[in-house]
Amino acid sequence: MSSLDKQSVRAEFDTIKASFKKLSKRDAPSPEMVALINALFLLFNIVLSIFLEKHTKKTSANSSIPSSQSEEDETTPKKKGKSAKQKKEKLLVSGNTRTVETVEISQVLKCKFCGCDLSNVSCAHIERRTQIDIIFEKTVVHVDAEVKNCPSCSTTTKGSYPSNMPGPLQYGNGIKSYVIQLLVMQMMSLNRVSKMLVSLIGNLISEATLLSYLMKLHLALEPWETSTKETLISSDCINVDETSLKVNKTNNWIHVHSSGDITLKFLHKKRGKEAIEGIGIIPKYEGVIVHDCWASYLSYKHCSHGLCGSHLLRELAFIIDVHSYKWARNMKRLLKYTCRMVAHREAKCLNEKSLEKLYRCYEKILAQAHNELPEIPRKTTKRRGKIAKSDAHNLCERLQTHKDAVLLFAKLAYVSFTNNRAERDLRMSKVKQKVSGCFRVEKYAKAYCRISSYLQTMKNKGINPMIAVELALEGKFEL
């Protein structure tokens, strides 16, 4: 072989098998020799499958590796047009802002060509140009309490202060909401937020005070989190996922539960079933859970399961890259076609006749997979452990075992094809860790999860995050 790659190795292997078949027909070897050679071919096929999978590079297109850890593909066309972030969001304006709008008229008094007087001529139409600017304004409210001495009993009486001014110097909810917005949503560091406030209001607020604002909102949102958790448990379908987060240089896990406009994130030291039991949503839930086939989720049999189609498509793409199996191409084509068909249906699901046809095609492709994949040899020794299988075998077994979960999106309208909703809700947590580093104290990491859950939920409802923080600090958030 002049070059060692998957195409040349496969081609050489097929050539050897074809040559052996021709020799067998011509020379008629003994049955024992044929059985021995076929066993060697089977063993080599399995070793070749595992070898090619181990030496095929995984990217974000054929695996669950994030795009940030994959090299840029030069063949990928650049996106044109406005992205979703560039589109205007219809959010309410914060209550502590005001708009001062003025209109100036540029009059036309005479014709610029002939000099004729146009002061009494009516205007045909108006062309407008607009300039928008901001001016920062600091409001300072002083409350002077009178102190009087009683002439009758000689006692001193002092006027009372408002309940929101317990000390000599206080900062209003507008500053607090702005600080929390910068720390949580914009992922700025404490030092940078403190310096920014100096440039805006001329006062230096310590980092400890900024953290106290976070903890105050964290405690205020406790009843909201409890009520939202109950609402989430009663929903028809939830998307769940988890990702790692460093807390004091130790690996912790953020678990997200999303449904509709609700997003809830919880921090736990474990990733698996212990964390799920500690959070307490899935053990009480009886609807449909959409996830990425994590074994800890599948252990709960009292609820239905839906598998993420994006993960399956990427795994199928990897199998196609390595082996060029026809069954993998057909399965990928079937899932993508079904997704498009469901999306274009008004009911967002398939009828019984279409579902029966879908299941027949699905089973036919799996039967094709069993014919294409090499057989797994039986275990001959008493050593513990399972026989090594290729990724293609594992994916085929998963598609066979969980076929109802794979195709549930075509049966129920409220079940999504992918688990992208939960992954999007977790994405900014990874960005924050990348920008600001790990959390030093666990309570601040838990506060971040609860506050970011609240702000994401309010944003999904169309409420400005700064307004949402002010409402929560005043105890007026919607439960």
VEXKEDO-257154 format. One record per residue: y, x, z of N, C-alpha, C in turn; residue number from 0. Coordinates in steps of 0.001 Angstrom, whole numbers. Each point is the difference from the previous one (the first is absolute). Layout:
BEGIN
Y  X  Z  Y  X  Z  Y  X  Z  NUM
...
This chain:
BEGIN
-1193  846  0  1193  -846  0  1242  881  0  0
897  -256  -938  1201  816  -93  996  -314  1092  1
82  -1259  406  929  -402  1063  -706  -929  946  2
282  116  1288  -663  -797  1029  937  -1108  439  3
-192  -1186  -564  737  -1171  444  -960  -1181  -16  4
501  -1161  439  -904  -1133  163  -568  -507  -1322  5
807  87  -1083  -500  -465  -1285  -1101  924  -531  6
235  1316  64  -986  935  -526  -1286  -5  820  7
124  -121  1342  -1189  -28  851  -820  -1244  -274  8
659  -1143  -102  -710  -1247  -302  -670  66  -1373  9
740  518  -980  -556  81  -1351  -1219  920  -39  10
78  1136  703  -1124  929  34  -1210  -613  696  11
259  -742  1059  -1091  -649  733  -681  -1060  -870  12
770  -794  -720  -576  -1003  -889  -791  652  -1130  13
479  1137  -493  -726  717  -1059  -1362  485  496  14
-43  514  1226  -1268  478  565  -981  -1157  183  15
490  -1141  474  -889  -1159  183  -552  -474  -1340  16
870  -49  -1021  -468  -429  -1328  -1033  967  -566  17
210  1293  202  -956  999  -486  -1349  -137  689  18
31  -285  1302  -1264  -175  733  -763  -1211  -499  19
722  -1090  -323  -688  -1191  -513  -680  290  -1340  20
668  775  -865  -599  345  -1285  -1232  878  185  21
97  982  905  -1155  862  261  -1157  -773  605  22
316  -992  839  -1063  -793  626  -757  -811  -1039  23
705  -522  -988  -666  -782  -1040  -847  887  -920  24
442  1232  -185  -716  875  -941  -1190  696  654  25
175  557  1205  -1052  790  647  -813  -785  1013  26
469  -1191  416  -721  -847  958  -397  758  1260  27
989  372  867  -343  710  1248  -717  -923  987  28
-532  582  1038  -741  -778  985  937  -928  770  29
-514  -1130  547  853  -913  781  631  673  1205  30
-714  959  604  574  677  1154  1220  821  -406  31
-87  660  -1161  1124  787  -477  1206  -893  -319  32
-260  -1152  -632  1089  -940  -320  670  -499  1274  33
-807  -355  1004  562  -486  1262  827  1075  685  34
-480  1255  -54  729  1093  633  1347  247  -687  35
-13  21  -1333  1235  245  -744  992  -1146  219  36
-485  -1240  12  892  -1145  234  606  39  1399  37
-805  449  982  535  126  1355  1088  1070  60  38
-210  1099  -753  1032  1039  -46  1263  -513  -682  39
-173  -787  -1075  1158  -592  -670  771  -915  946  40
-737  -819  785  643  -917  945  779  772  1058  41
-624  1048  551  663  797  1014  1241  691  -567  42
-112  519  -1221  1144  676  -612  1126  -984  -283  43
-355  -1214  -379  1020  -1021  -280  782  -351  1250  44
-688  -115  1133  679  -303  1259  896  1160  425  45
-549  1236  -80  799  1170  364  1213  132  -913  46
-188  -290  -1289  1105  89  -951  1080  -1026  317  47
-410  -1223  387  972  -1045  328  857  402  1194  48
-657  501  1043  736  403  1195  873  1211  -294  49
-516  942  -804  761  1211  -326  1269  -340  -770  50
-129  -876  -995  1171  -357  -803  1038  -756  822  51
-469  -858  926  941  -737  839  740  927  951  52
-699  1011  512  641  934  929  1033  872  -696  53
-195  261  -1294  879  914  -715  985  -722  -916  54
84  -1314  115  1008  -767  -740  1175  -273  920  55
1165  387  -418  1191  -122  850  389  -1455  177  56
244  -384  1238  435  -1363  299  1521  -59  76  57
556  -1040  -583  1443  -221  3  278  -1413  475  58
1267  -372  -10  362  -1354  402  -469  -1046  -998  59
-379  422  -1226  -443  -951  -1014  -1477  -347  126  60
-807  898  593  -1433  -275  85  -534  54  1429  61
888  -17  1005  -429  17  1395  1126  -553  865  62
-212  37  1315  1001  -510  939  985  1065  444  63
-7  1155  -665  972  1044  329  1395  -484  -380  64
985  92  896  1354  -467  -345  605  820  -1117  65
913  -615  -729  613  670  -1132  807  1217  416  66
493  25  1252  774  1147  472  -843  1261  117  67
-1328  -148  99  -896  1143  113  -695  322  -1314  68
407  -653  -1087  -570  251  -1313  1033  673  -885  69
-502  815  -918  896  644  -937  539  -1015  -1000  70
1205  232  -476  625  -922  -941  -708  66  -1343  71
-303  -1164  -541  -664  -92  -1295  1055  -52  -1086  72
23  1015  -848  1026  69  -1022  -184  -1060  -1073  73
-1224  -547  -119  -239  -1003  -1027  444  -1387  422  74
318  -172  1277  429  -1314  474  1413  -292  -480  75
217  -1103  -700  1354  -300  -488  930  -342  1139  76
1246  374  -133  998  -298  1002  382  -1469  -62  77
199  -604  1158  385  -1402  68  1444  -173  -428  78
228  -1041  -753  1338  -302  -469  484  -1284  661  79
1294  -163  32  576  -1188  594  209  146  1487  80
518  -1028  609  297  37  1420  -1261  -180  815  81
-92  764  1086  -1121  -143  910  294  -1115  994  82
-1027  -307  795  173  -1086  970  1054  340  1043  83
128  1309  337  981  403  1001  1419  -150  -514  84
174  81  -1327  1336  -91  -560  471  -1431  -160  85
-940  -937  125  394  -1401  -122  694  -458  1280  86
955  -892  -133  765  -462  1148  -862  -913  869  87
90  206  1285  -718  -838  951  932  -1071  537  88
-515  -1210  57  797  -1103  494  -158  -81  1517  89
774  814  710  -43  47  1449  1334  -455  563  90
-47  -576  1180  1216  -422  667  820  1213  422  91
1306  -178  78  890  1073  415  132  -29  1515  92
74  1169  607  94  87  1448  1246  -710  511  93
-104  -576  1183  1102  -789  545  1195  820  452  94
-177  1311  183  1115  820  455  695  704  -1171  95
-141  -551  -1196  702  524  -1166  872  -1100  -592  96
1029  398  -686  854  -978  -677  438  583  -1335  97
283  -893  -922  415  386  -1344  1445  -402  -213  98
836  963  -320  1400  -247  -327  133  128  -1516  99
262  -1111  -646  22  -24  -1460  1407  -369  -476  100
558  790  -875  1322  -261  -578  -98  19  -1516  101
885  -717  -611  48  -79  -1452  1397  395  -462  102
81  993  -838  1261  414  -594  10  -375  -1481  103
1130  -475  -451  121  -443  -1392  832  1013  -783  104
-582  493  -1064  715  896  -904  655  -856  -1088  105
1311  -232  145  703  -925  -895  290  639  -1363  106
49  -844  -1005  406  390  -1354  1351  -658  -275  107
1055  797  -54  1359  -542  -172  469  69  -1442  108
-514  938  -774  422  84  -1392  -1126  568  -841  109
42  -276  -1307  -1013  456  -935  148  1505  -204  110
-1124  705  91  73  1455  -113  166  459  -1451  111
-115  -930  -961  169  371  -1413  1404  -304  -526  112
439  -1272  202  1312  -382  -537  1081  -114  1056  113
-382  31  1296  978  -86  1078  481  -1399  293  114
-662  -1030  -537  401  -1398  250  -200  -354  1463  115
899  -826  557  -66  -421  1405  -1170  -971  193  116
-916  338  909  -1183  -838  270  -6  -551  1419  117
1122  57  705  37  -444  1394  -248  -1495  134  118
341  -795  -980  -197  -1452  66  -1220  -475  -774  119
-785  943  -560  -1198  -361  -758  -1178  -143  964  120
-780  -1079  -160  -1147  -251  893  -1097  1037  -251  121
-783  284  1021  -1074  1002  -58  -1223  -575  -719  122
-537  725  -969  -1182  -461  -733  -1267  143  852  123
-224  1159  572  -1125  214  907  289  1257  826  124
-864  274  973  190  1119  929  -1214  909  -48  125
236  1290  -25  -1042  1010  144  176  687  1358  126
-1112  132  740  92  507  1380  -771  1307  161  127
606  911  763  -670  1197  477  76  25  1528  128
-1083  456  649  -118  -104  1456  -244  1368  616  129
621  229  1135  -232  1204  789  -399  -411  1405  130
-1115  565  484  -501  -294  1341  75  1269  834  131
538  -121  1194  119  1136  899  -258  -490  1419  132
-246  907  935  -228  -356  1400  963  772  873  133
442  -657  1062  854  615  1020  -644  -272  1352  134
-366  1055  733  -643  -167  1297  1053  -351  1047  135
-314  -1004  782  930  -481  1017  -714  -70  1346  136
550  635  1001  -571  -32  1338  783  -998  852  137
-719  -936  594  641  -986  881  -242  405  1447  138
1076  44  775  -78  374  1415  523  -1174  822  139
-836  -477  909  370  -1126  871  66  512  1434  140
1172  -118  608  180  387  1399  19  -1260  863  141
-695  29  1087  25  -1086  982  555  576  1299  142
1217  -417  351  650  465  1225  -227  -1027  1105  143
-669  424  1055  -259  -881  1141  1115  171  1028  144
614  -1090  319  1064  39  1005  -581  222  1393  145
719  754  778  -371  248  1397  1159  -481  873  146
-267  -956  887  1049  -583  832  -390  49  1471  147
1018  190  833  -198  -15  1454  461  -1351  545  148
-850  -620  756  311  -1315  558  993  165  1158  149
1133  -673  -29  963  114  1108  -470  -661  1284  150
-988  -928  -127  -440  -719  1200  -1019  811  806  151
-1072  509  -747  -1084  700  714  -37  1490  -307  152
889  470  -863  115  1423  -340  -1226  561  -713  153
-806  -863  -636  -1150  472  -772  400  222  -1460  154
-781  817  -673  262  330  -1405  -953  -776  -900  155
550  -640  -1010  -796  -770  -965  231  562  -1396  156
-1117  234  -704  80  570  -1349  -578  -985  -1010  157
612  -57  -1164  -482  -879  -1056  -1359  439  -527  158
-759  -960  -515  -1353  288  -496  40  457  -1452  159
-1014  811  -383  -133  498  -1364  -1061  -815  -742  160
41  -25  -1338  -1052  -683  -761  -1360  638  251  161
-1042  -791  -191  -1359  481  277  -423  1133  -922  162
600  86  -1195  -377  1055  -933  798  1283  209  163
767  93  1100  757  1208  320  -304  435  1432  164
-1218  490  249  -366  380  1369  580  1336  448  165
482  831  -937  503  1314  353  1392  248  -551  166
563  1169  272  1362  302  -450  135  30  -1525  167
-1049  453  -697  55  89  -1459  -1286  -564  -586  168
156  -969  -885  -1152  -627  -633  184  10  -1517  169
-1133  -34  -722  17  -110  -1459  -608  -1338  -397  170
613  -635  -966  -412  -1341  -391  -1279  -21  -822  171
-485  -1220  -261  -1228  -173  -760  149  450  -1452  172
1228  15  -510  205  483  -1363  -365  1460  -142  173
427  818  965  -364  1429  -14  -1489  170  245  174
-558  -784  919  -1428  120  302  -854  -357  -1212  175
344  -1080  -690  -773  -399  -1176  129  1035  -1117  176
1185  584  -127  208  1035  -1013  -837  1244  309  177
-42  382  1266  -796  1159  417  -1481  -240  -256  178
-497  -1175  388  -1423  -307  -176  -356  -70  -1479  179
908  -538  -793  -225  -46  -1442  -147  1409  -578  180
836  927  447  -77  1371  -503  -1271  704  475  181
-375  -220  1258  -1157  694  554  -1317  -523  -556  182
-134  -1311  -137  -1282  -608  -365  -121  -184  -1510  183
970  -670  -603  -104  -319  -1423  374  1186  -893  184
1064  714  377  439  1134  -813  -640  1321  421  185
-746  -7  1112  -803  1147  441  819  1267  233  186
1213  -182  510  834  1149  310  -346  547  1381  187
289  1261  210  -276  622  1290  1078  -378  1013  188
-315  180  1281  951  -328  1058  1262  842  -115  189
-158  1269  -318  1146  889  -84  950  -422  -1118  190
-534  -365  -1133  845  -400  -1130  695  -1322  263  191
-692  -937  662  625  -1289  333  1143  212  980  192
-207  870  988  1051  275  970  1229  596  -667  193
-211  930  -934  1130  598  -712  706  -1011  -898  194
-749  -902  -589  611  -1010  -862  888  -939  804  195
-434  -349  1211  812  -884  836  1294  680  418  196
-41  1307  207  1231  715  334  1010  -125  -1129  197
-467  119  -1247  915  -97  -1137  507  -1416  -209  198
-738  -1011  496  409  -1392  -216  892  -533  1121  199
-413  221  1259  720  -604  1119  700  1025  872  200
-248  1295  -235  660  1033  786  -586  215  1374  201
-1130  -633  315  -657  160  1300  -1376  621  -214  202
-369  910  873  -1318  628  -54  -958  -773  899  203
-1035  -583  -593  -1026  -730  749  -1226  900  95  204
-500  206  1194  -1112  916  213  -1275  -560  -617  205
-944  912  -254  -1280  -411  -576  -788  -875  971  206
134  251  1293  -691  -843  988  510  -1435  -55  207
1302  -182  -216  556  -1343  -118  -509  -693  -1258  208
-91  747  -1088  -533  -574  -1237  -1448  -456  184  209
-785  800  715  -1384  -388  265  -76  -1219  915  210
965  -128  909  4  -1181  881  242  -1273  -803  211
777  92  -1090  186  -1169  -863  -1332  -429  -620  212
-795  983  -432  -1307  -314  -572  -904  -681  1024  213
-39  529  1217  -877  -583  1016  472  -1383  416  214
1310  -220  14  515  -1330  328  -441  -1026  -1031  215
84  351  -1280  -452  -913  -1047  -1515  -149  33  216
-707  1074  315  -1462  -58  95  -444  -1018  1050  217
632  -1  1149  -344  -962  1048  429  -1420  -376  218
1145  -113  -676  481  -1322  -384  -901  -656  -1036  219
-720  799  -790  -850  -543  -1066  -1418  -318  465  220
-303  194  1265  -1361  -259  475  -421  -1453  -187  221
819  -998  369  -419  -1387  -273  -104  -317  -1481  222
847  630  -824  -108  -214  -1448  -1335  515  -514  223
-420  1165  460  -1269  559  -454  -1172  -881  426  224
32  -503  1220  -1087  -862  483  -88  -1280  -825  225
1143  -616  -267  14  -1234  -786  -419  249  -1445  226
464  1101  -577  -352  314  -1390  -1481  316  -136  227
-576  608  1016  -1437  286  -33  -811  -1293  -63  228
406  -1005  769  -689  -1287  -48  168  -668  -1368  229
1186  132  -592  212  -556  -1341  -882  698  -1021  230
-155  1300  152  -817  763  -928  -1476  -386  111  231
-460  -265  1200  -1398  -372  206  -316  -1334  -665  232
971  -891  -76  -215  -1318  -609  198  -20  -1510  233
322  1126  -630  224  34  -1445  -1335  39  -747  234
50  -315  -1296  -1224  -68  -808  -529  1373  -381  235
891  945  -248  -416  1314  -475  953  1058  533  236
-539  1146  402  834  1108  451  -458  1284  -692  237
942  872  -250  -282  1329  -540  73  1015  1134  238
-1011  829  128  -66  952  1107  -228  1402  -562  239
546  980  696  -170  1405  -380  413  855  1181  240
-225  1302  -100  356  919  1075  368  1344  -608  241
823  741  722  387  1341  -429  287  838  1233  242
-78  1298  -151  177  901  1131  1472  222  301  243
301  310  1257  1350  314  451  -98  991  1149  244
732  1096  -99  -23  1031  1032  876  -409  1184  245
-586  38  1199  719  -257  1246  -280  1166  941  246
1031  793  270  -129  1187  847  -1103  925  -536  247
17  213  -1326  -931  887  -701  -1443  -494  43  248
-202  -1258  382  -1333  -592  35  -69  -1131  -1016  249
-1129  -112  -680  -145  -1009  -1039  -222  -1374  610  250
912  -928  -282  -149  -1403  355  -63  -814  -1292  251
-154  -1327  145  -164  -854  -1173  899  -1224  106  252
662  -316  -1113  767  -1240  -110  -856  -1010  -745  253
-237  -1161  612  -759  -1086  -609  972  -1102  -393  254
-44  -412  -1262  921  -1014  -500  -780  -1265  -328  255
632  -1148  276  -534  -1321  -343  1130  -770  -677  256
-212  -407  -1248  1052  -640  -781  -503  -1308  -591  257
893  -983  -7  -314  -1289  -618  1302  -735  -273  258
204  -425  -1248  1237  -695  -342  1202  899  200  259
954  -448  814  1168  833  294  -114  700  1346  260
-1207  1  597  -221  606  1318  -621  1382  -160  261
522  946  748  -570  1349  71  -67  408  1470  262
-1180  398  457  -190  460  1378  -716  1340  -22  263
584  977  695  -596  1328  91  -221  352  1467  264
-1141  633  267  -362  381  1357  -479  1446  -5  265
317  707  1068  -419  1393  161  -1205  68  926  266
-1004  791  -385  -1187  189  832  -530  1412  -216  267
-663  535  1028  -531  1352  -92  -1265  72  -840  268
-627  -1148  -253  -1234  -30  -786  242  -734  -1314  269
-922  239  -938  117  -635  -1305  -960  -1174  -168  270
-1172  76  625  -1067  -944  -277  14  -1253  862  271
-1190  -411  405  -182  -1296  651  672  -67  1355  272
86  1112  706  671  -1  1304  1466  -406  -141  273
654  496  -1044  1396  -362  -242  125  -1462  -416  274
-915  -475  -833  38  -1393  -454  -173  -948  1178  275
-896  337  909  -197  -835  1192  1225  54  907  276
620  1188  103  1170  121  853  1191  -781  -519  277
167  -45  -1309  1113  -768  -584  -238  -1492  155  278
-1231  -441  -229  -366  -1380  314  358  -1035  -1048  279
180  374  -1249  286  -997  -1040  -1274  -355  -768  280
-682  985  -549  -1190  -258  -814  -1132  -639  812  281
-247  390  1268  -1064  -684  757  226  -1499  152  282
1249  -471  -43  294  -1425  121  220  -674  -1348  283
7  784  -1067  380  -524  -1312  -1228  -570  -710  284
182  -1109  -708  -1105  -652  -695  288  -220  -1480  285
1051  610  -513  336  -153  -1408  -590  1113  -850  286
771  444  -999  -440  1039  -928  765  1284  290  287
-715  1121  98  597  1315  216  -132  807  -1291  288
1110  432  -539  0  853  -1194  190  1442  451  289
-929  883  -366  56  1387  457  -667  896  -1035  290
-129  1283  328  -540  995  -930  -1446  349  306  291
-775  -976  483  -1439  165  271  -255  950  1161  292
915  59  969  -211  801  1204  -1091  -652  847  293
-977  782  435  -1182  -542  682  367  -744  1280  294
1039  424  694  394  -662  1240  438  -1441  -260  295
635  -262  -1136  382  -1374  -346  -1226  -823  -383  296
-907  608  -748  -1178  -741  -461  -949  -357  1141  297
163  644  1163  -883  -310  1124  275  -1371  597  298
1135  -601  -339  334  -1338  517  -505  -1042  -990  299
-1070  -680  377  -668  -945  -890  551  -1417  109  300
828  -284  1010  476  -1371  176  1140  -357  -954  301
524  971  -727  1073  -267  -954  -430  489  -1385  302
679  -507  -1027  -298  404  -1371  722  1290  -340  303
-479  673  -1045  547  1297  -380  313  17  -1484  304
1094  674  -331  364  257  -1388  283  1483  -172  305
-578  602  -1021  159  1437  -215  1155  274  -961  306
691  1101  241  1159  376  -800  -435  401  -1409  307
535  -680  -1011  -356  309  -1375  556  1319  -478  308
1152  427  534  582  1272  -423  -908  1171  370  309
-586  -43  1191  -922  1068  403  -1225  29  -917  310
-527  -1179  -337  -1175  -54  -861  310  522  -1398  311
1157  -360  -527  371  469  -1339  160  1520  -34  312
576  571  1061  156  1451  40  -1358  698  110  313
-908  -562  801  -1330  601  104  -756  -111  -1318  314
146  -1122  -676  -642  -158  -1306  584  986  -1009  315
1301  235  71  629  981  -895  -575  1394  234  316
-267  334  1258  -593  1310  309  -1412  98  -567  317
-790  -1067  133  -1364  -8  -535  23  145  -1516  318
957  -647  -647  116  98  -1459  390  1418  -401  319
923  618  743  413  1371  -306  -1157  981  116  320
-862  -216  999  -1079  958  264  -1196  -245  -914  321
-473  -1259  -56  -1279  -292  -660  130  -766  -1313  322
1139  -663  -221  181  -853  -1190  -1056  -1096  -67  323
-353  -563  1160  -969  -1092  24  591  -1239  -645  324
-823  -699  -791  464  -1233  -646  194  -1112  1024  325
-857  -33  1028  110  -1074  989  1311  102  769  326
468  1215  249  1262  167  712  1165  -473  -866  327
-44  309  -1296  1048  -486  -908  4  -1528  -50  328
-1206  -580  -103  -89  -1460  -82  467  -665  1293  329
-343  589  1150  420  -575  1273  1517  94  170  330
579  1122  -367  1455  151  84  693  -993  -926  331
-536  -159  -1199  577  -952  -951  -122  -1437  518  332
-1136  -328  623  -205  -1354  519  977  -319  1133  333
179  936  943  895  -253  1131  1448  -146  -464  334
444  851  -909  1377  -82  -484  220  -1281  -803  335
-980  -393  -818  131  -1234  -781  40  -1220  918  336
-859  0  1026  -15  -1132  933  1303  -92  771  337
556  1146  384  1280  3  715  1107  -597  -859  338
59  388  -1276  1018  -562  -892  -213  -1492  -214  339
-1259  -403  -132  -292  -1417  -229  391  -848  1208  340
-289  490  1200  379  -733  1211  1516  -71  138  341
693  1084  -340  1455  26  128  673  -999  -938  342
-598  -240  -1166  604  -914  -962  -397  -1454  242  343
-993  -223  850  -387  -1373  328  1015  -618  955  344
291  -1260  -202  954  -685  882  -559  -139  1412  345
-1304  -213  106  -637  -149  1312  -269  1338  674  346
207  1115  -712  -224  1354  523  -1442  218  451  347
-933  -696  -642  -1421  202  261  -778  -561  -1183  348
-1304  273  -49  -848  -462  -1088  -755  -1253  403  349
-323  -829  -981  -812  -1181  276  -1469  392  127  350
-851  -977  316  -1412  306  261  -704  559  -1231  351
326  -522  -1168  -646  477  -1227  376  1450  -289  352
1266  313  158  447  1376  -229  -566  951  1046  353
-135  -486  1242  -576  838  1052  -1459  323  -275  354
-758  -991  -480  -1408  240  -333  -123  1037  -1112  355
865  -98  -996  -8  975  -1089  379  1391  502  356
975  55  920  416  1275  570  -1135  658  763  357
-717  -778  813  -1108  562  770  -1136  475  -910  358
-253  -726  -1097  -1041  431  -935  362  1334  -647  359
1246  135  -420  447  1269  -582  -71  1132  1025  360
371  -332  1243  -29  1001  1077  -1423  491  244  361
-950  -928  91  -1397  375  231  -571  764  -1193  362
417  -371  -1194  -481  696  -1194  464  1457  -8  363
1239  232  415  519  1373  45  -725  804  1075  364
-289  -623  1146  -742  710  1045  -1409  344  -454  365
-640  -905  -770  -1319  308  -549  81  1170  -979  366
1064  20  -784  217  1134  -893  194  1296  790  367
665  -102  1151  206  1183  837  -1321  547  517  368
-905  -875  418  -1294  464  503  -808  688  -1098  369
199  -406  -1241  -709  648  -1100  613  1357  -345  370
1315  116  124  664  1258  -345  -102  1048  1095  371
76  -435  1250  -5  964  1099  -1393  588  196  372
-110  1281  315  -1323  596  276  -575  -549  1299  373
-1305  -68  62  -661  -522  1195  158  972  1169  374
83  -572  1177  81  806  1222  -1421  321  447  375
-366  1271  120  -1373  333  428  -249  -434  1435  376
-1232  -333  282  -359  -419  1348  9  1187  956  377
216  -305  1259  49  1033  1022  -1423  457  318  378
-261  1284  -161  -1360  534  191  -178  738  1311  379
1067  429  627  -100  725  1270  432  -900  1146  380
-275  445  1215  344  -770  1188  1343  416  589  381
784  761  -763  1305  420  493  925  -1195  68  382
840  -12  1033  926  -1107  176  1130  62  -1028  383
632  -1151  -205  1109  -62  -942  -378  -713  -1285  384
1006  -392  -743  -212  -712  -1252  -33  982  -1162  385
-629  -443  -1085  -33  797  -1219  1383  -40  -650  386
460  1149  -455  1324  75  -612  54  -834  -1267  387
1057  -795  -129  212  -829  -1176  1339  352  -628  388
109  -238  -1268  1255  248  -693  981  -1124  290  389
1262  238  -315  1014  -1045  178  -294  -1209  -867  390
-589  219  -1161  -347  -1114  -876  -1041  -901  642  391
-1016  607  641  -1014  -809  700  632  -779  1151  392
834  662  787  621  -669  1148  890  -1159  -441  393
768  211  -1070  872  -1070  -485  -811  -1169  -534  394
-1070  293  -727  -850  -1071  -527  -617  -820  1130  395
-492  672  1047  -584  -716  1142  1055  -862  708  396
1234  538  114  1056  -769  643  371  -1242  -821  397
64  159  -1315  303  -1138  -861  -1098  -1057  70  398
-1255  432  178  -1105  -941  111  -7  -695  1357  399
229  755  1067  -66  -565  1352  1154  -949  281  400
1195  351  -464  1193  -780  326  582  -682  -1237  401
-854  -538  -848  492  -614  -1241  861  -1234  280  402
-322  -753  1033  824  -1173  340  1391  433  467  403
74  1090  742  1301  490  461  809  589  -1154  404
-681  627  -965  702  573  -1146  637  -1095  -850  405
-704  -1118  -198  459  -1066  -892  653  -1162  739  406
294  172  1285  583  -1104  769  1391  -373  -498  407
727  942  -577  1343  -295  -497  -23  -1011  -1136  408
-1107  -62  -737  -117  -964  -1094  -415  -1378  482  409
-473  -88  1234  -476  -1270  546  1043  -695  848  410
781  761  778  1005  -556  895  1382  442  -456  411
911  -960  -132  1334  294  -541  832  848  948  412
-230  -82  1309  823  716  962  -522  1407  308  413
-1042  446  -696  -541  1344  184  509  877  -1142  414
603  1127  338  560  895  -1006  -1077  923  -563  415
244  489  -1210  -943  908  -655  25  1381  644  416
1150  416  488  148  1327  599  448  -118  1454  417
-30  1131  675  515  95  1360  1340  743  11  418
736  -97  -1099  1260  738  -130  1041  -456  1011  419
-66  -1261  428  994  -493  963  -59  822  1285  420
-1187  193  554  -130  760  1246  365  1467  -214  421
-359  555  -1151  324  1400  -263  1502  205  -154  422
699  -960  -586  1462  106  -110  655  -61  1376  423
-541  -845  885  574  -109  1342  -192  1275  808  424
-1025  773  -320  -255  1244  727  691  1211  -614  425
453  -143  -1236  493  1170  -732  1185  658  688  426
942  -809  527  1194  577  605  -305  730  1304  427
-1104  -335  633  -400  737  1203  -359  1442  -349  428
-662  183  -1139  -314  1355  -438  1257  745  -425  429
943  -727  -600  1257  638  -388  762  464  1237  430
21  -836  1038  698  376  1235  -622  1242  625  431
-1323  73  14  -665  1171  559  308  1241  -830  432
124  -175  -1298  295  1134  -868  1437  468  174  433
911  -950  247  1412  347  129  320  500  1399  434
-423  -768  1025  399  280  1373  -1051  732  816  435
-1209  163  -523  -1049  638  781  -696  -996  910  436
-800  499  928  -769  -877  873  850  -487  1174  437
-490  -1050  660  631  -498  1219  -457  853  1180  438
911  260  918  -356  811  1165  -562  -839  1139  439
431  -1280  79  -431  -878  1092  -621  -1248  -611  440
-1100  -452  576  -744  -1126  -550  807  -1296  31  441
794  -212  1036  718  -1269  116  1023  -167  -1126  442
567  1094  -471  949  -100  -1099  -720  -278  -1320  443
-1214  498  -152  -793  -313  -1187  -376  -1475  -22  444
-360  -547  1178  -306  -1431  70  1253  -839  -251  445
1135  478  503  1253  -714  -250  323  -9  -1487  446
-251  1120  -677  247  55  -1439  -866  -1016  -731  447
-1282  -118  369  -897  -944  -669  478  -1437  174  448
377  -355  1233  422  -1386  242  1321  -304  -686  449
969  896  95  1322  -248  -590  -88  -26  -1523  450
-736  940  -593  -134  -2  -1457  -744  -1235  -487  451
-965  -493  785  -675  -1249  -355  982  -1156  -39  452
850  -71  1015  994  -1073  77  998  75  -1155  453
496  1214  -279  998  144  -1062  -599  -277  -1370  454
-1245  421  -244  -640  -297  -1276  -238  -1492  -163  455
-391  -662  1084  -222  -1440  -61  1305  -743  -271  456
1070  392  687  1291  -646  -223  515  259  -1419  457
-252  1200  -513  417  299  -1371  -769  -856  -995  458
-1299  -224  259  -781  -871  -880  513  -1433  23  459
601  -413  1116  573  -1344  108  1416  -77  -566  460
554  1138  -437  1332  8  -586  1123  169  997  461
-310  550  1180  1009  201  1040  376  1475  49  462
1282  272  7  494  1372  72  -530  675  1265  463
-521  1233  -108  -551  674  1188  993  147  1142  464
1284  228  -288  987  161  1067  223  -1323  727  465
1  -1103  -754  100  -1315  645  -1231  -260  858  466
-1190  386  -529  -1240  -218  743  9  749  1333  467
523  1221  3  63  774  1250  965  -657  977  468
1159  -437  -474  971  -652  886  -579  -1280  605  469
-723  -781  -812  -623  -1222  517  -1043  326  1062  470
-785  1049  -229  -1032  362  968  602  503  1304  471
1061  777  -79  645  500  1217  617  -1130  810  472
421  -1057  -690  556  -1159  687  -1058  -1030  370  473
-1272  261  -376  -1068  -935  325  8  -1243  -848  474
546  68  -1226  103  -1177  -856  -869  79  -1226  475
-982  918  -10  -857  113  -1188  -924  -1220  -72  476
-455  -261  -1249  -869  -1142  -231  -1443  379  349  477
-608  -805  864  -1399  227  374  -925  -726  -954  478
